Amino acid sequence: MKKVAVLFLAMVLASCNFFTPEAKPQSIARVNDSYLFKEDIKDLVPSGTSKEDSTIIVRNFIDRWASQKLLMKAAEMNLSEERQEDYNKLIRQYKIDLYTSGYIEEVVKTTVDTLISEQELKAYYDQNKENFKTDGTLVKLRYIHLTKDHPKFQTIKSKFFDYRKSDKKFWDTYGLQLKSFVLNDSVWVEMNQVYKKLPFINPDNRGNYIATGKSIEKDDSLNVYLVKVKNVLDKNQVSPYEYLKPTLRQVILNNRKLELIKKFEKEITDDAIKNKKYEIYN
């Protein structure tokens, strides 16, 4: 009788082991029949992370992995077959889109001509400039920010308002003594950049300062701002060519890419028809 009992117990234990999956080598967690392996988290923890933080990062990752597996299983059991088929269609289409866009991107990267001449940029601008209106005010100006007690203040002020390129050596010498400055007034800038560089100007009072040809000397107890406004372009005007050049370059490049993609898609389809790999049945 005792032998029968021992045999029965052995059979029960063997039965339990049969229904409980054994841990696989190098596995660190299991959810049903899915396993998470050490290989899956080898690059998870950044170098130099403390042991305590490493433990938290790994545990959070495992918990997240487990919850996703459990939720996925619950979804498969509870979502209708119709709903699951809709999702599977989306997944299949996403895979197609991902692969094809990745392949086309590689083809475009190695084929498209990225060299755009000045003549081409100018021609595109002349043909399309009415489509490029300013979103806000653009300004050309130069400015200097310096301490009020600067020993060379009067000389700096005089040379700033009577600015000459021949004074480059002077500005190379004294520019380092200024708090900040911009002497290149040939570049169009947006008003938000002006507000950052000249904090005494704001949207409410800018009409007092921002006008073509305006000379400004603004001081407080410690500092002085010297400003010369060269030109102003109001909102909804045709954007200047020099200001638009980076945008024009990108637009032309994008157009080239689109043309190349259309050509590539047509060629690959025509080639498939020619080689009897693509047929349409009536």
Sequence and secondary structure as in RCSB ss.txt:
>XXXX:A:sequence
MKKVAVLFLAMVLASCNFFTPEAKPQSIARVNDSYLFKEDIKDLVPSGTSKEDSTIIVRNFIDRWASQKLLMKAA
EMNLSEERQEDYNKLIRQYKIDLYTSGYIEEVVKTTVDTLISEQELKAYYDQNKENFKTDGTLVKLRYIHLTKDH
PKFQTIKSKFFDYRKSDKKFWDTYGLQLKSFVLNDSVWVEMNQVYKKLPFINPDNRGNYIATGKSIEKDDSLNVY
LVKVKNVLDKNQVSPYEYLKPTLRQVILNNRKLELIKKFEKEITDDAIKNKKYEIYN
>XXXX:A:secstr
 HHHHHHHHHHHHHHHHHHS    TTEEEEETTEEEEGGGGTTTS TT  HHHHHHHHHHHHHHHHHHHHHHHHH
HHHS HHHHHHHHHHHHHHHHHHHHHHHHHHHHHHHS     HHHHHHHHHHHGGG B SS EEEEEEEEEETT 
TTHHHHHHHHHT  GGGHHHHHHHGGGSSEEE  TTS EEHHHHHHH TT  TTTGGGT STT EEEEE SSEEE
EEEEEEEE TTSB  HHHHHHHHHHHHHHHHHHHHHHHHHHHHHHHHHHTTS     
